[in-house]
Amino acid sequence: MKKYTIAIHGGAGAIPKIIPEDQKKLYFAALEKILKYGENLLKKGKPALRVVELVVNKFEDCPLFNCGKGSVFTFAGDHSMDASIMDGRNRECGAVTGIKRIQYPISLAKDVMTTSKYVFLNGKGAEEFAKELGYKFKNQKYFFTEKRYEQWKRVQGSDSTSLDHNAEFAAAPKGTVGAVALDIHGDLAAATSTGGMTNKKWDRIGDSPIIGAGTFADNSTCAVSSTGEGEEFIKNVVAFEVHALLKYKNVSLKEATDEVIFKILKKGIGGLIAVDKIGNFALPYNTLGMYRGVATSKGVFEVKIWE
């Protein structure tokens, strides 16, 4: 059997173990369903790039997670989404930010990569590009969820912002999402999508749409998707740093990801998922928990929130 590995995340943060049992069951069920969907695609021989896009689409359809349908509210009371994707075969990549009316921001990021001469498009320009490609636009009501609205109302009008992973929002939907995969053809890909921070101002952008910070893939090393306090992931170029440690220090994936998450980043910042070129995986985080899962051709299939 040819090797494959897929890893997913739905956000990292101060996730307390006292989450109600019915909430836990919802998250575990969603993670299992999405992970199984991605694994089945890899078993059928689908390319890693297509798999990570389609898996993130599933997250973007799920109101439990902070992306697409479940995106948090901004300071202005609307939604602003970011996404990026990268192909490990050739380092081709695409990213979008400030997306307000597109159901699947990750697919738009992929189309930036595959059908334009650019890498990164913003806001109105990105949506004009989407319109030219025939995308159907959603109104803001599509992205409304009651729990997200209640979350925003608690900080509305203040200068407070919050990752939706923080303990005060434990019962609310969670996290930046991502997927990384090694397909049976030996190719790697990574994708990340987010609704950003609750109550963010001035069109703030985190690491999720930034190649090298939130997303990176190179067939010579690994594929990485990050989650957490975006500013710190940008400052430390986290996703690229993992690649660089593998490439230039020739360490294992576990050694590289542990060094980044536990030595370079401060405690409580976030986590990442990574798969290397031979199918090894790592899902470290330095917060209380991270919504995550992994499946491999060797029979591994697990989803977790805590240790």
LOGUKOL-903502 format. One record per residue (C-alpha): residue in three letters; x, y, z. Coordinates in steps of 0.05 Angstrom, whole numbers, plus 5000, padded with zeros to 4 digits. Example, Ala and Ser with C-alpha at 12.3 -4.5 7.8 and 13.67 -1.06 7.14 Angstrom:
residues 2
ala524649105156
ser527349795143
END
This chain:
residues 307
met500050005000
lys502550694983
lys503351175041
tyr498651735059
thr497852185120
ile492852725135
ala492553185196
ile487253705213
his486254235266
gly480454665288
gly484155155332
ala488455175395
gly487555565459
ala485255575531
ile480155025521
pro477954775590
lys476254055602
ile469754275636
ile466454385568
pro459454065573
glu459153345549
asp454253505493
gln459154035467
lys464953545470
lys460953035431
leu459353545377
tyr466653725367
phe469153005368
ala463752795318
ala465353385272
leu472853245274
glu471852505261
lys467252625202
ile471953125170
leu478052695182
lys474752075153
tyr472552475092
gly479652705079
glu482552005090
asn477651705041
leu479852214988
leu487152024998
lys485451284994
lys482251414926
gly488651734901
lys486352454903
pro492152954902
ala494153274968
leu492653974943
arg485453794926
val484553404991
val486653975037
glu482154454999
leu476053995004
val477453835077
val477754565095
asn471254675056
lys468054195105
phe470654615163
glu468055245128
asp461154935125
cys461154755200
pro458855305248
leu462754985305
phe469255275278
asn471655985266
cys471855995190
gly466756055134
lys459855955163
gly462255995235
ser466556625229
val466857105287
phe464457825286
thr469158415275
phe469059075312
ala464359335257
gly459458765269
asp460758395204
his465257815183
ser472157835151
met475557175131
asp482556985110
ala485456365078
ser491756085045
ile493855445010
met500555174985
asp502754624938
gly508954244961
arg510654024890
asn512854714866
arg511555214923
glu505755504885
cys501155844934
gly495056304940
ala492056724994
val486157195007
thr484357665063
gly478458105082
ile473457635049
lys466257795068
arg461557445019
ile464856804996
gln462556135025
tyr469355795015
pro475256275023
ile480155705017
ser477655544947
leu478456264927
ala485556244953
lys486855634910
asp483955984849
val488556574862
met494256084858
thr491855704797
thr488356214753
ser491756884767
lys498957124763
tyr498657354836
val499457024904
phe495557474952
leu489057854941
asn485358304990
gly478258505004
lys474258814948
gly479458634897
ala479357904918
glu471757904912
glu472058244844
phe476657674823
ala471657174851
lys466057504812
glu469957434747
leu470656694762
gly463156614772
tyr462956534847
lys456156594880
phe456157114935
lys453057015004
asn449957585044
gln452157715115
lys446157335143
tyr449156685118
phe455056775165
phe450856955226
thr450756465284
glu447556615351
lys453456395393
arg458256825352
tyr453657415360
glu453157315435
gln460757255438
trp461657915402
lys456258275443
arg460358155507
val466058575480
gln462359035431
gly464459755433
ser470759605474
asp478059535452
ser477958805475
thr479458265424
ser479657525435
leu481556885401
asp475256475402
his479355915434
asn479956305499
ala476656015562
glu471556575568
phe468656345501
ala469355595515
ala462155435499
ala462355835434
pro464655555367
lys472155465359
gly478155625319
thr482355755259
val482355115218
gly487454765175
ala489454125139
val495953825116
ala496853195074
leu501752725041
asp498352364984
ile499851674954
his503852014898
gly508752304949
asp506253014945
leu504953495003
ala500054065012
ala497554525067
ala491454975076
thr489055445130
ser482555855138
thr479856315192
gly474756835212
gly480157195253
met479357505322
thr472857705354
asn472058465354
lys478358585312
lys479359295288
trp482559645228
asp482259035182
arg487258665226
ile490458065192
gly493357465228
asp497956915205
ser492856465170
pro493356785101
ile500856905105
ile505256395070
gly510956195115
ala507356395179
gly500656035179
thr501655575119
phe507555245084
ala508854635042
asp515054365006
asn515753654980
ser523053645003
thr521053715076
cys513953795102
ala507154135102
val504954575160
ser498654945183
ser498755385245
thr493555625296
gly493856115353
glu495856835366
gly497357045295
glu501957625311
glu506857155345
phe506556655288
ile508057215238
lys513957485279
asn516956785283
val515256565212
val512955915245
ala510955475187
phe517255635148
glu521455545210
val519354825215
his521354715142
ala527955065153
leu529754635213
leu528454005173
lys532154255112
tyr538254575144
lys539054225211
asn536753545186
val532653415248
ser526352995254
leu519453295245
lys518053205320
glu524553545339
ala523154125291
thr515954235313
asp517654165387
glu523154675381
val518455175348
ile512555075394
phe515954965460
lys522455365454
ile521455925403
leu514156105420
lys512056315489
lys507355865528
gly499955955513
ile500956205441
gly498155635399
gly499955015360
leu500854705292
ile499954085251
ala505253805205
val506653215159
asp513453065130
lys515452765063
ile515452045088
gly508852095125
asn511052255197
phe506352735232
ala506753215291
leu501053605325
pro504353995382
tyr501154575420
asn503054985481
thr495955175502
leu490954795544
gly488254435483
met487754395407
tyr482254105365
arg485953615321
gly486052945285
val490652505244
ala489751895199
thr495051485163
ser495750895115
lys498750515174
gly492050505209
val492551095255
phe485951465263
glu484851925322
val481752585342
lys483452955406
ile482453605442
trp487153505501
glu492953035516
END
